[in-house]
Amino acid sequence: MVDALRQSLRHSETARWTAMGIVSFGMFCGYYMADVASPLKPFLEQQLDWTSSEYGFFTSAYAWFNVFLGMLVIGGILLDRFGARFAGTLASVLMLGGALLKGWAIGTHALDQAMWFGVKAQVLAASLGFAIFGMGLELLGITASKIVVRWFKDYEVALAMGLQVAVARLGTGLALGTGGVIAKSFSVATPILVGAALLAIGLAAFVVYCAMDRRLDASEPGGGEKDPEEQFRLSDIGAILTNRGFWYLAILCALFYSAVFPFLKYAPDLMVQKFGVREDLSGIIPSLLPFGTILLTPFFGSLYDRKGHGATIMLLGSGLITLTHVIFAMPLLSHWIVAMGAMLTLGVGFSLVPSAMWPSVPKIIPDRQLGTAYALIFFIQNLVAMMGIPYLVGWILDRFGVIGREVITEVVDGVAREVTKVQYDYTWPMIVFVACGVLAVGAAMLLKGEDRRKNYGLERPCHQR
């Protein structure tokens, strides 16, 4: 009877999937907020006089604190030392606070014409809000990954991770598809405030998860306490950083996401500039990418659970990403049907790599180091994909991509005013994304070779380490 009462809560299928669903909803809210500004680039340029460089500066701000202050690594250590309840709650509060600051900065007129440290005050304030939000979302991301591993260890871990990623991508899809429409109907700040409202609901949902996590601790042998040998130690960071398999996986992650996340920030503007899509509908075609992953990512995750071939899945996905960007880079292919087909192909590649990459980390890294390992991977990803490449693309557009300017009259906030529409050529930015894809293929090949040498088991079913 005692043994039955102390049976771990994670053996309950209902409890496992409920926990995953709650955490995934928080990621959904976070990804909506992260990407809802992507369709707003033309509105920010026309209504608030932002340049592409300023938009790139704002977009890259997501990673400022994670990179320059090392907050991701600190967050990973806090996760391993104090647990998911503390880390997830802290992350949710940071996300909500940053989103509110970002929405206020873009919607207020109090900062008009002001300059801070040589930067428009509005741009800098919005960027600081995005940086605080980014610190929270990345911490929630590594927390969610460790939560899934905890609840689904020895069960459908790759499928669960795939579904968690798919739900998060649904947030991206809705943000891309609705951001421009909401801005056109109300104001450029309204989509961001909608995202902030979702984050408030997500925070409440995580409080519910915390109650489930306490029940899980109570149901585990020893009350959820770790064996002293399994406790995280600072020396474990050195062990992670000297693991060649970790580096190949981390580099693949950074390069792969460099070819996707920064692209999504500029994809709605690309649809306007190259494919002739209306500005308020510019996010519709890019939204096909995350919507396509909703079914495919869990499918490929389930395939990894049952059949293996994780390293091969990552290599194939990197190749598809590269092929798609080659199509986008070709100047003569400018019909919206081409854009739709390329985006769907990109969605397949975007489903393949994460479905195998995140469940592969526990095969390379011991459980007690997982939070810090995920944090280090996210740190490298933030440095390259979330900060470096977005700013580089904005700079390239302003330096090499401007092909014309047109002054038109529009009604903004009930007042007729002249706005400048800038025409861009996206060929060089797309070449940057092609290069990221090619390098990702190389990293995937190196990881596959390292798996053969070290026998991590990346080609075996997911539960076999």
N, C-alpha and C positions, 0 to 999 in steps of 0.2 A: 504493500500500500504506500509506504514511504517512497519507494522507488518510483511509483507511478506519479505521485504528487510532484516529485522533483524532476520529472521528465522535461527536457528542455522545450520551451515554447516554440522554438524554431522547427520542431518536428511536426508542428501543426501547419498544414498547407495553407489554411485560411489565414493564420497569423503571419506567415512568411510573406504572402502576397499582399496582405493589407499593409504591412510595414513598408514594403517596396512601393506600393501605390501612394502612400502618404509622402514619402521622401521624393518620389518622382514628381508629384504635384508641385512641391517646392522648387524643383529644378525647372519645371514647366514655367512657373511664374518668373523665375530668374532669367531664363532664356528669352522670354517675351520682352522683358525689360532690356536685356542686352542688345537685342536686334531691332527694337521698334524704331530707333533713330535711322536705320539704314535707308528706308524710303524717303527720309526727310531731307536728304542732301540738297535737292533742287529748292525746296522751301526755305532752308537755312540760307542758301546763297541769295535767293531773290528777296526774301522778306527781312532777313537780318544782316545781309551783306557779308556773309561768311565767304571765305575763299576755300578752294580745295585743300590748300595747305592747312588752314585753320580746322577744316573738317577732319583732316588726317591727324592733326594734333589732338583734337577732341577724341577721336576714335582710339588713338594710341594710349590715351590717358587711362583706359581700363586697366592697364598693366603697371602703371607707375609705382604704386605702393608695393605690389607683389614683387617687382623686380628691384627697385632701388632701395627699399627698406627691408627686403627679404621676408615680407609678411607671409608669403606662401609657405616658405620653409618653417617659419615660426609657427604658422597655423598647423602644419603637419605634425610638428613636435607636440603642440598642445593637444591635438587629436589623439596621438598615441599615449600621452601622459594622462589626460583628463577625460577622454572618452568622447563619444559621438554626441551625447546630449549637450554638453558644454559647447563643443565646437559648432554644432548645427544651430544652436540658439544664437550664439555670437554672430555667426554668418548671416542669419536671417535679419537680425537687427541692423547690421552694417549695410545690407542690401537695401533695406527700406529707407534708412537715413540718407544714403547716397542718392537714391532715386528721387527723394523729395527735394534735395538740394539741386539736383540736375534739372528737375521740372521747374523749380522756382527760377533758376538762372535763365532758362530759355523763355519763360513766360513773362518775366517782369520787364518793366521799362526803367527800373531804378538804376540799371547799369548802362543805359544807353550813353554812348560817346565816352565812357570811362575806360581808362587803360590801367592795367596792373602789371608791373614789371615788363613793360613793353608789349603786352598782349592785351587784346580786348577783354575787358573785365567779364563780359558775358561769356566769352569763350572759355576763359580760365575758370570761372566759377562752375560752369557746366562740366568742365573737364575734371575738376576736383570732386564733384558729385559722382561722376562716372568712375573715378579712381577708387573712391570709397565703396561704391557698389561692386566694382570688379574684385576688390579685396574680399568682400563677402561671398560673391558667387563662386570664386575659385575655391575658397575654404569649404563652401557647401558642396562643391563638386567632389573634392577628395573625401569629404565626410560621407557623402552618398555612396561612393565607391566602396569605402570600408564597411558601411552598413550592409550593403548587398552581399559582400563577401562573408560578413559575420552571420547573416541570416540564412544564406544559401550555400554555405560550405558543405560539400558532399551532396549537394542537390543540384538544381538547374542553374548554376551560377552564371554561365554565359548567356542563357536565355533571359535571366532576370536583369543582367546588365544591359542586354540588348533592348529590353522593354523600357528600362529606365532611361536609356539614351533616346529611344524613340519618343517617349513622352516629352522629354526636354526639347527635342527637335520640333515637336508639335507647337511648342511655344514660339520657336523661331519662325515656323511657317505662318502662324497667325499674325505675328509681328510684321513680317514682310508683306503679307496680303492685306492687312488692315491699316497699317501706319499711315500710308499716303491718303487713303480714303478719309480717315478720321481727321487728319490735318487739313484736308481740303474742306471738310464740312464744318470744322470748328476752328482750331488754331494749331500752330505748329507745336505748342506745348501739350496739347490735350492727349496725344498718344502716350506721352511719357507719364502723365498723371494717371492714365488708365493702368499702365504698368505698375505704378506705385500702389494703386489700390489692390491689384492682384498680389503684390508682395506682402501686404498686410494680412491677406487671407492665408498666404503661404506660411507666414510666421505663426498664425493661430493653429494651422494644421501640424506644424512641427511640434508644438506643445503637446498635441495629442500623441504624436509619435514617442515623445519622451516618456509618457506614461507606459506605452507598450515596451519600451526599452528597459524600464525598471522591472516590469514583469518578467522580461527575458532574463535579466540578471538573477532575479529570485528563483527562476526555474532551472538555472544552470548549476551543476555541481560546484560547491564552494561559493554559491551566491554570486557568481560572475567574477570572482576575484581571480586575477592572473597568477600563475605560477611565477615565483621570482625569476626563474630562468627565462620566462617569456616576456618580462618587462622590457620596455624600450630603454636603451642606453645611448648616450650621445656618441659613443664610439661606433654605434651602428651606422652613423652617417658615413664614416670612412669606409665601412664594409660595402655600403651601397655604391659609393662613388668609385670603388675599385673593381666593380663588377662590369665586365665588358658587355655582357648581355643587356644590362640596364641601360648603358649608354646607347647601344644600337636602337633599343626600343624608344628611349627618350628623344633621340635625334629624329627617328622616323615620325614620332608624334609631332614634334615641332614643325618639321617640313611638310607633313601631310596637312596639318591644320593651317599652315601658312598658305597653302593652296586653296583653302576652303573658307575659313572664317573671315580673313580680310577681303576675299573676293565677294562674300555676301554683303559686306559693308558698302561696296561700290557697285554691286550687281544691278540694283534698281536704276542707278544713274547710267550704267552701261546700256540697259534696256532702252532708256530715253535717247541716249546719244547715238547709238549704233543701230538699234532695231526699230526706232520710231514709235515706241510705246508712250502713251500719255503719262504725264508725271504722276497723277493721282492713282494710276493703275500700274505703276512701274514695278511694284513689288509682287505682282501676281505670278509672273513666270518664275522669278527666283524662289517663290514660296513652294513651287513644285518640288524643289530639292528636299527640304525637310519633311514635307508630307509623304514623299516617296520612301523615306527611311522608316516611317512608322511601321510598315509591314516587313520591309527587307532586313532591318537591323535585328529584330528578334528572330527572323528566319535564319539568318547566317549565324547568330548566336546559338540557336538550337542545333544547327549543323555542327558547330564546333563542339558543343556538348556531347553529341552522339558519335560523330565521325572523326573529329580532329581537324588536321590540316590548317591550324591557325596561322603559321608562318606563310603558307601559300595564299591564304585568304588575304593577308595584309599586302603581299606582293601584287596580287591581282588588282586589289582596290587602288593601290598607288599608280598602277599602269593606266587604269581607267580615268583617274583624275588628270593625269598628264595628257591623255588623248583628248579629253574634253576641252582643256584650256588651249590646246593647239587649234581646235575648231573655233573657239571664241576669238583667237588671235588673228585668224585669217580675214583680211579686210573685205574680200569679195562676198563672204558669207554673212549677209546682213538682213535676211528675212526673219521675221519673228518665229516662224515654224522651226528654223534652224536653231534659234535660241532655245525653244521649248525642248527639242530633241536632245540638244547638248546638256541642258539642265537636268533632264531625266537620267541621262547617262552619268552625269556627275553625282546624282543621288544614289545610283547603284554603288559607285566607288566610295561615296561617303558612308554607305551602310556597311560595306565590307570591312574596312580597316578598323573602326571602333569596335565592331562586334567581336573581333578577335584580339585586338590590342589590349583592352582593359582587362579581360579575363586572363590574359597571359602574364600579367605582372605578378600574381601570386605564384606562378610557376618558377619565376626567376628570383623572387624576393621572399624571405621568411615572413610569416604572419606578423610578428611583433614589429617589423620594420615597414609594414605596408603603408601606414598613414604618411610616414616621412618619404617613402619612395614615391608615392603618388604626388606628394607635395613638390618634390624635386623635379618630377616629370612636368608638372603643371608650371613650375617656375621657368624651366627652359622653354616650354610652349609660350608662356606669357612674354618672355624676353624677345622671342623671334616672331611668333605668329600674331600676338595680340598688341605688341607695341612697335616693333621694328618695321614689319612689312606694311601695316596700315599707314604709318607716317611716310614711308618711302613712296608708296603709291600716290598719296596726295601730293607729295613734292614733285614727283615725275609728271603728274597731270598739269600742275601749274607751270613747270619748267619746259616741258616738251609736248604737252598734249593739247594746249589751247589752239583752236583753229578758227575761232570767230567769236564775236560778241554782238548781241542784239538788245537794244533798249526798247522795252514795251511798257504799256500802262496797265496796271492791275489794281484791283481793289483789295487792300490789305487792312483788316480790322476796321472795315467800313470807310476807309479813306483811299481815294485814288492816288496812286503814286507811280513813279517810273521805277522799273526794276530792270536789272541787266541779266539777260540769259546768256550763259557762256556755253559755247559748243566745244566738245572735247573729242580727241582721237584717243581711243583706249588701246591702241596696238602695243605700245611699250609696257603699260601695266600688265597686259595679258602675257607678255613675254616673261615678266617677273614671275607670274604664277606658273607658267610652263617650266621655268627653271626649278622652282620649288618642287614640282611634281617629279621631274627627272631625278633630283637629288633624293627624294623620298623613295623612289624605286631602288636607288643604290643602297640606301639604308636598310630597306626590306631584304635585299639580297644578302647583305652582311649579317643581319639578324638570323636569316634562314641558315646561313653557314655556321654561325655560332651555336645555333640549336643542335646542329649535327655533331659539333665537337663536344659540347657540354651536356647533351642529352637532357635539356630542360623539359622535353615532352610537348613542345609547341605543336607538333604534328599529330599528337595523340589526342583522344577525347579529353574534354576540358577537366574532368575530375581526376585524370591520371597525371600526376606531377612527375 
